Amino acid sequence: MTQTPTDSFLKKGSNLTLACSAQSDPPAQLQWMFNGEAMPQKTTANITLTNIEEKHSGNYSCVAYNAKTNRYVSSQVAVVSVMGT
């Protein structure tokens, strides 16, 4: 998983882009997680959160699932802290 920008501390109002990839055959199904909970509608390789606020502070990760092998693999956790102005 990659994060842009790479800083752990982001300013309120900035954008956060996260990218996830997994080598899998068939291609993995992806699910983004925020503080251990699935993020609705966030099942693509890249997600961008725009105009972030303090409520977006937390732990982000990606889970890849292979339907053929029934295996789940979780990415590393990206810890994000959004700071007020």
N, C-alpha and C positions, 0 to 999 in steps of 0.2 A: 504494500500500500504506500502511496506517496501523498504528500500534503503540500499545497501551495497557498499562501507562503509557508515556509518551513518553521516560522517562529511559533513557539508555544503560546505566546501572549499576543493577541491581536487587538487592534483598536475597534471600538464600537463603530459600526457603519461600514466596516471593510468587508471584503468577500473572502470566502474560504472554499477552495476546491480540493476534493479528495478523489484519488484514483485507485482502483483496485484491479488486480489481474490474477488469474490462476491458470496454470497449465493443466488442462483437463481434456479428456476425450470420452464422451462428448463435451462440448464447451460447458463450463460450470454455470450454474444459476447463482446469481449474486444477490445478497441482501445486506444493506447497510444497517448498522446498529448504533444507537446513541444511548449511553449509560446502560447497556445490556438489553435494551428494548429495540425491537425492529422498527425502523423508520418507514412509515407507510409510503408507498409509491417510490421508494428509493431502491431500485433493483437493477440499475445500470452500472457500467464500469466506472463512470465518472459522475460525481455530483458536485454542484456548486451551490453554496449557501450565500445569498447576497444580503447586504445590509445587516450583518449579524449584530446581535445584542448580547447582553450578559446571560440571558436564558439559553444561549447556544454554547455556553461553557460546559465542558464535560468530556467524556471519553467516547471517541468514535472508532469503530472497527467495521470490518467487512467479513461476511461469512460466505464462503464458496461451497456449493453443493453439487456433487456429481450424481446424476440420476441413475447412471449405470452401476456404479459401485456403492451407492447410498452413503458416501462419505461426506462429512462436513469438515471444513478446515477454516479456522478463524485467523484473521490477519493480526499483526501487531496492533496495539492500541495507540491512537493518536490522542494525546491529552491537549485540549484547547482551552485557553482561558481568555475571555473577552473582557477587556478593560474599558471602563467608561471614559468619557472625554476629559 
